[in-house]
Amino acid sequence: MSTLFYLNQSSSILKHHHSNFKPPSKRPSFYINSLLPVQSPPAQQVQTFWQWLSDEKVVTHKSPAKPGVVAEGLGLVAQRDISRNEVVLEIPKKFWINPDTVAASEIGNVCSGLKPWVCVALFLVREKLRGDESWWRKYINVLPEFTDSTIFWSEEELYEIQGTQLLSTTVGAKDYVKSEFLRVEEEIILPNQKLFPFSITVEDFLWAFGILRSRAFSRLRGQNLVLIPLADLINHSASITTEDYAYEIKGAGLFSRDLIFSLRSPVPVKAGEQVLIQYDLNKSNAELALDYGFIESRSDRVTYTLNLDIAESDENFGDKLDIAETNGMNTTAYFDITLDQPLPKEMLPYLRLVALGGTDAFLLESIFRNSVWDHLQLPVSRANEEVICQVVRNACKSALAGYNTTLEEDQKLKKEGNLSQRLQIAVGIRAGEKKVLQHIDSIFKEREQELDEFEYYQERRLRDLGLVGEQGDIIFWEPK
């Protein structure tokens, strides 16, 4: 998850962290259709892949769907009308690629200590480089060399998302892949030249990472990372709003211990149309762009992540951390803000805790430890609430200043149209982030204007003690 804000009580400054990405010296001019076209393997390779599955009795000429060239590249195209929830294909475990596949292969012994995704990535790269010697070659040959995921973008293309959280996430992901590759190269590849008699580069490893991010199935019974040839050609539809029952792992039969992957169509499909599913309802546009290379126009996909931090330099750090941990949080808290939706429930209490100080610090005393989180659900004091508003609003302005374009310029580009796929993603992501930042700013601007109308802790306490009247005036008693 990308980072955004640090609220440091000692300096009362909310900091916006920019990526270390270095933009090109000259603004690129690739606005109109200057990117690589959608990539599809040659028709002969697709036919060879289908024939391989047919020879292995995985599919037949009567199968409901088969591979076809579509707008996204390759997809599953219905050979006849398919009804809702009808099984489209079933793939036996023999054809899955997962950590078990790697463990049973020639490199299984040397990969035993690796992270699951790393061992599968290394297996994929090795099988690709083995060429015709690989049993998997007919599947490998239909895999794309790249997708529109931001991990495959050039520096000039990444320049178009300068200032966005997606850029930070992309650069971080690529750095992570590189560090994992260097470790694998040193510990596995170079010491085992007989198993790896070819040059393997970090670009090869990044390719495998991108394949896994975009094609691997997860959240399956006993399987958190598995590639399913043919099934992984299924494309996404924004109009499908359920993930239920699209795919599952089940037994191959009553008396069989084998497993099969079963894919169903969540909606009726006419012959000649694509079979589509919903990839993930909970992913933001930034996650969709990183994993798959597309975004959607739905507002609930447009998010911005706030990272709030209790500074170790805070003189009350220990007490604040104890309170945060008691309430299921930590020294750092992440909050995903969605366009046109309310703030996350625990965000304001956490902000108030981080900003707590001065005359409000008495709430940190041990006597309040069991009740302080309840008190933080409501405004503590005018000073505390004002600090929160000012700091968040200043941070929003700082973040908005970090983009290369304004929201108005982005909207003009979208209106003019004729944008390449990657530029559509870039404009959509940066425009979306700006809208959420403006949304956050408007929320705290409104709170700032209502500071005099809030009831604060001391007023609530006096009211609870019966010392404040209905009009908010303090009640006095005359001595008898």
C-alpha positions in Angstrom: 0.0 0.0 0.0 1.4 3.4 -0.9 2.1 6.0 1.7 0.7 9.5 1.8 0.5 11.5 5.0 2.5 11.7 8.2 1.0 13.8 11.0 3.9 14.9 13.2 2.5 16.5 16.4 5.9 18.0 17.3 5.8 20.2 14.2 2.1 20.0 13.3 3.0 19.3 9.7 1.3 16.8 7.5 3.9 15.7 4.9 3.2 14.4 1.4 5.8 11.9 0.2 6.7 11.9 -3.4 8.3 9.1 -5.3 12.1 8.9 -6.1 11.1 8.6 -9.8 13.1 10.8 -12.1 11.0 12.3 -14.9 12.5 12.6 -18.4 14.3 15.9 -19.1 11.7 16.7 -21.8 7.9 16.3 -21.7 7.0 13.3 -23.9 4.7 13.8 -26.9 2.8 10.5 -27.2 -0.7 11.7 -26.4 -2.4 10.4 -29.6 -2.2 6.7 -30.3 1.6 6.5 -30.1 1.8 3.5 -27.8 2.2 -0.2 -28.7 -1.1 -1.8 -30.0 -2.9 -4.6 -28.1 -0.7 -7.6 -28.3 -2.0 -11.0 -29.6 0.0 -14.1 -30.3 0.0 -15.4 -33.9 -3.1 -17.4 -34.9 -1.0 -20.5 -35.4 0.3 -20.4 -31.8 -3.3 -20.1 -30.5 -4.4 -23.0 -32.7 -1.4 -25.1 -31.5 -2.3 -24.3 -27.9 -6.0 -25.4 -28.5 -4.9 -28.5 -30.3 -2.6 -29.4 -27.4 -5.4 -29.2 -24.9 -7.6 -31.2 -27.3 -5.0 -33.9 -27.6 -4.7 -34.0 -23.9 -8.6 -34.5 -23.7 -9.0 -31.2 -21.8 -11.3 -29.7 -24.5 -13.2 -31.0 -27.5 -14.8 -29.4 -30.5 -18.0 -29.3 -28.5 -16.5 -27.2 -25.7 -18.7 -24.1 -24.9 -15.8 -21.7 -25.5 -12.4 -21.5 -27.1 -9.6 -18.9 -27.4 -10.2 -16.0 -29.8 -8.7 -12.6 -30.7 -10.7 -9.9 -29.0 -10.2 -6.2 -28.2 -8.1 -7.0 -25.1 -5.8 -9.3 -27.0 -6.9 -12.9 -26.4 -10.1 -14.0 -24.7 -12.6 -16.8 -24.4 -15.2 -16.7 -27.1 -18.5 -18.7 -26.9 -18.9 -21.4 -29.6 -22.6 -21.6 -28.8 -25.1 -19.9 -26.5 -24.1 -20.3 -22.9 -26.6 -20.0 -20.1 -26.0 -18.3 -16.7 -23.9 -20.4 -14.3 -23.2 -22.9 -17.0 -19.8 -24.6 -16.8 -17.6 -23.2 -19.6 -14.5 -25.3 -19.0 -12.8 -27.6 -16.6 -9.1 -27.9 -16.2 -7.4 -30.9 -14.4 -4.7 -30.3 -11.8 -2.1 -31.7 -14.2 -2.3 -28.5 -16.2 -2.0 -26.1 -13.3 1.1 -24.1 -12.5 1.5 -23.5 -8.8 4.1 -24.1 -6.1 3.3 -27.8 -6.1 4.1 -27.9 -9.9 7.5 -26.3 -9.1 8.2 -28.7 -6.2 7.6 -31.7 -8.5 9.9 -30.2 -11.3 13.6 -30.5 -11.9 14.2 -27.3 -9.9 12.0 -28.3 -7.0 14.8 -29.0 -4.6 16.6 -25.7 -5.1 13.4 -23.7 -4.9 12.1 -25.2 -1.6 13.0 -22.2 0.5 11.6 -19.5 -1.8 8.4 -17.4 -1.5 5.6 -19.1 -3.4 5.4 -16.4 -6.1 9.1 -16.3 -6.5 9.4 -20.0 -7.2 6.5 -19.9 -9.7 8.0 -16.9 -11.4 11.4 -18.6 -11.7 9.7 -21.7 -13.0 7.8 -19.7 -15.7 11.0 -17.9 -16.8 12.9 -21.2 -17.0 10.2 -22.9 -19.0 10.0 -19.9 -21.4 13.8 -20.0 -22.0 13.8 -23.8 -22.5 11.8 -23.3 -25.7 10.8 -26.5 -27.5 12.2 -28.6 -24.7 9.5 -27.4 -22.3 6.3 -29.4 -21.9 4.6 -26.1 -21.2 5.8 -24.4 -24.4 2.4 -24.4 -26.2 1.0 -22.5 -23.2 4.0 -20.2 -22.7 3.8 -19.2 -26.4 0.3 -17.7 -26.0 1.3 -15.6 -23.0 1.8 -11.9 -23.7 5.3 -10.3 -23.6 3.8 -7.4 -21.7 0.4 -5.9 -20.6 -0.7 -2.4 -20.0 0.1 -2.8 -16.3 2.2 0.2 -15.1 5.1 -2.1 -14.3 5.7 -2.4 -18.0 5.5 1.4 -18.7 8.5 3.3 -20.0 9.9 6.3 -18.1 8.1 8.6 -20.5 4.8 6.9 -19.8 5.4 6.9 -16.1 5.9 10.7 -16.3 2.2 10.9 -17.0 1.4 9.7 -13.5 4.0 11.9 -11.8 2.7 12.9 -8.4 0.2 10.0 -8.1 0.2 7.2 -5.5 0.2 4.7 -8.4 3.6 5.9 -9.4 5.0 5.3 -6.0 3.4 1.9 -5.9 4.7 1.0 -9.3 8.2 2.0 -8.6 8.1 0.2 -5.2 6.8 -3.0 -6.9 9.6 -2.9 -9.5 12.2 -2.3 -6.8 10.8 -5.3 -4.8 10.9 -7.6 -7.9 14.5 -6.5 -8.6 15.6 -7.2 -5.0 14.0 -10.6 -5.1 15.6 -11.4 -8.4 19.1 -10.4 -7.2 18.7 -12.7 -4.2 17.5 -15.6 -6.4 20.2 -15.0 -8.9 22.9 -15.2 -6.2 21.4 -18.1 -4.2 19.7 -20.3 -6.9 20.5 -19.4 -10.5 24.3 -18.9 -10.5 25.1 -21.8 -8.2 23.0 -24.2 -10.4 24.2 -23.6 -13.9 23.1 -27.1 -15.1 19.5 -26.3 -14.2 19.8 -22.7 -15.6 22.1 -22.9 -18.6 20.9 -19.6 -20.0 21.0 -16.0 -19.1 18.1 -14.8 -16.9 17.6 -11.1 -16.4 15.6 -8.9 -14.1 13.4 -8.1 -17.1 12.6 -11.8 -17.4 11.7 -11.9 -13.8 9.5 -8.7 -14.1 7.7 -10.4 -17.0 6.9 -13.4 -14.9 5.8 -11.1 -12.0 3.4 -9.3 -14.4 2.0 -12.6 -15.7 1.2 -13.7 -12.2 -0.3 -10.4 -11.1 -2.6 -10.4 -14.1 -3.4 -14.0 -14.7 -3.1 -16.1 -11.4 -6.2 -17.2 -9.6 -6.4 -16.9 -5.8 -8.9 -17.3 -3.0 -9.4 -20.9 -4.1 -9.7 -24.0 -1.9 -6.1 -24.7 -0.8 -4.8 -22.6 -3.7 -3.6 -19.0 -3.2 -1.5 -18.8 -6.3 -2.2 -20.8 -9.4 -2.0 -20.3 -13.1 -4.8 -22.2 -15.1 -4.0 -22.4 -18.8 -7.0 -21.5 -21.0 -9.0 -20.3 -18.0 -6.6 -17.4 -17.6 -7.7 -16.1 -21.0 -11.0 -15.0 -19.3 -11.4 -11.2 -19.4 -13.0 -8.7 -17.1 -16.4 -6.9 -17.4 -17.2 -3.9 -15.3 -20.9 -4.6 -16.0 -20.7 -7.9 -14.1 -21.2 -7.0 -10.4 -20.8 -10.3 -8.7 -17.8 -12.6 -8.1 -19.9 -15.4 -6.8 -19.7 -18.9 -8.4 -17.5 -17.8 -11.4 -14.9 -20.4 -10.6 -14.0 -23.1 -8.0 -11.9 -26.1 -7.4 -13.7 -29.4 -6.9 -13.2 -33.1 -7.0 -12.9 -34.7 -10.4 -15.4 -37.4 -9.5 -17.0 -39.5 -6.8 -14.1 -42.0 -6.7 -11.3 -39.8 -7.8 -8.8 -37.9 -5.7 -7.9 -35.6 -8.6 -9.0 -31.9 -8.5 -10.3 -29.8 -11.4 -10.7 -26.1 -11.9 -14.2 -25.3 -13.0 -15.1 -22.0 -14.6 -18.7 -20.9 -15.0 -20.3 -17.9 -16.9 -21.9 -15.6 -14.4 -24.2 -14.2 -17.1 -25.9 -15.6 -20.3 -23.6 -15.3 -23.4 -24.5 -15.5 -27.1 -22.5 -17.5 -29.6 -19.6 -15.4 -30.8 -19.5 -13.2 -27.8 -16.8 -13.1 -25.1 -17.2 -15.1 -21.8 -16.4 -12.5 -19.1 -16.2 -12.4 -15.3 -15.7 -9.8 -12.6 -12.1 -9.9 -11.5 -12.4 -8.1 -8.1 -15.1 -5.8 -6.8 -12.9 -4.4 -4.0 -9.9 -3.3 -6.0 -9.3 0.4 -6.6 -8.5 1.8 -10.0 -4.8 2.1 -8.9 -4.8 -1.6 -8.1 -6.5 -2.5 -11.4 -4.0 -0.4 -13.3 -1.0 -2.1 -11.5 -2.4 -5.6 -11.8 -4.2 -5.7 -15.1 -3.6 -2.5 -17.0 -7.1 -1.0 -17.1 -9.3 1.2 -15.0 -13.1 1.8 -14.6 -15.2 4.9 -14.5 -17.1 3.9 -11.4 -16.6 6.4 -8.5 -16.2 3.6 -5.9 -13.0 2.5 -7.7 -11.5 6.0 -7.2 -9.6 6.0 -3.9 -6.7 7.7 -2.2 -4.8 6.2 0.7 -4.0 8.2 3.8 -1.1 7.1 5.9 -1.3 8.6 9.4 1.7 8.2 11.7 2.3 8.7 15.4 5.7 10.3 15.4 8.3 8.7 17.7 9.5 12.2 18.6 6.1 12.9 20.2 6.6 13.3 23.9 3.4 11.2 24.4 4.4 8.6 21.9 4.2 5.6 24.3 0.8 6.5 25.6 -0.6 7.2 22.2 0.8 3.9 20.8 -0.7 2.0 23.8 -4.1 3.6 23.1 -3.9 2.8 19.4 -2.9 -0.8 20.0 -5.6 -1.3 22.6 -8.1 -0.3 19.9 -6.7 -2.6 17.1 -4.4 0.0 15.5 -0.7 0.8 15.5 1.8 3.5 15.2 0.8 3.8 11.5 -2.7 3.6 10.2 -3.9 3.4 6.6 -7.2 4.8 5.5 -8.6 4.4 2.0 -10.7 7.4 1.1 -13.3 6.8 -1.7 -14.6 9.5 -3.9 -17.9 11.0 -2.7 -18.1 8.7 0.3 -17.8 9.5 4.0 -14.4 9.2 5.8 -13.6 5.8 7.3 -15.1 5.5 10.7 -11.9 5.4 12.7 -10.0 8.1 10.8 -11.1 11.1 12.8 -10.6 9.4 16.2 -7.1 8.4 15.1 -6.3 11.9 13.8 -7.5 13.4 17.1 -5.2 10.9 19.0 -2.2 11.8 16.9 -2.8 15.6 17.3 -3.6 15.3 21.0 -1.3 17.6 23.1 -1.1 20.7 25.3 -4.1 21.1 27.7 -5.8 18.1 26.1 -3.0 15.7 27.0 -4.8 14.8 30.3 -6.9 12.4 28.3 -3.7 10.3 27.8 -3.5 9.6 31.6 -4.0 6.1 32.7 -7.3 6.9 34.5 -8.8 7.5 31.0 -7.2 4.5 29.3 -10.4 2.5 29.1 -12.6 5.4 27.9 -10.3 7.6 25.9 -11.2 6.0 22.5 -14.8 6.7 23.2 -14.0 10.4 23.9 -12.0 10.6 20.7 -15.1 9.7 18.6 -16.2 13.3 19.2 -14.3 16.6 19.0 -11.9 16.9 22.0 -11.3 20.7 21.9 -11.4 23.5 19.4 -7.6 23.7 19.2 -7.3 19.9 18.5 -10.0 20.0 15.9 -8.6 23.1 14.3 -5.1 21.6 14.0 -6.6 18.5 12.3 -8.5 20.6 9.7 -5.6 22.9 8.9 -3.0 20.1 8.6 -5.2 17.9 6.4 -6.2 20.8 4.2 -2.6 22.0 3.8 -1.5 18.4 2.9 -4.2 18.2 0.3 -3.1 21.4 -1.3 0.5 20.2 -1.3 -0.4 16.9 -2.9 -2.5 18.6 -5.6 0.6 20.8 -6.4 2.6 17.7 -7.0 0.9 16.8 -10.3 2.1 17.9 -13.7 -1.5 18.8 -14.8 -4.6 20.3 -13.3 -7.9 18.5 -13.0 -9.3 20.8 -15.6 -6.6 19.9 -18.1 -7.2 16.2 -17.4 -10.9 16.6 -18.0 -10.2 18.4 -21.3 -8.0 15.6 -22.5 -10.7 13.0 -21.6 -13.3 15.0 -23.4 -11.2 15.4 -26.5 -10.8 11.6 -26.6 -8.6 9.6 -29.0 -6.2 8.7 -26.1 -4.1 5.6 -26.1 -4.9 2.9 -23.6 -2.0 3.8 -21.3 -2.7 7.5 -21.5 -6.4 6.8 -20.7 -5.2 5.0 -17.5 -2.8 7.9 -16.6 -5.3 10.6 -17.1 -8.0 8.6 -15.3 -5.8 7.8 -12.3 -4.4 11.4 -11.8 -7.8 13.0 -12.3 -9.4 10.5 -9.8 -6.7 11.2 -7.2 -7.3 15.0 -7.6 -11.0 14.5 -7.2 -10.6 12.6 -4.0 -8.1 15.1 -2.6 -10.6 17.9 -3.3 -13.3 15.7 -1.7 -11.1 15.4 1.5 -10.3 19.1 1.5 -14.0 20.0 1.2 -14.9 17.7 4.2 -12.3 19.4 6.4 -13.1 22.9 5.0 -16.7 22.3 6.2 -15.5 21.1 9.6 -13.3 24.2 9.9 -16.4 26.4 9.3 -18.3 24.6 12.0 -15.6 24.7 14.7 -17.7 27.1 16.8 -20.8 24.9 16.6 -19.2 21.7 17.9 -19.6 20.5 21.4 -16.2 19.6 22.9 -15.1 17.3 25.7 -15.3 19.9 28.6 -18.8 21.0 27.6 -20.0 17.4 27.3 -18.4 16.6 30.7 -20.2 19.6 32.3 -23.5 18.6 30.7 -23.1 15.0 32.1 -22.6 16.5 35.6 -25.7 18.6 35.2 -23.7 21.9 35.3 -24.8 23.2 31.9 -28.3 24.3 31.0 -30.3 23.6 27.9 -29.0 26.8 26.2 -25.4 25.8 27.0 -25.1 28.3 29.9 -23.3 27.2 33.1 -25.6 26.7 36.1 -24.6 28.5 39.4 -26.1 27.9 42.8 -26.8 30.8 45.2 -25.7 30.0 48.8 -28.6 29.8 51.3 
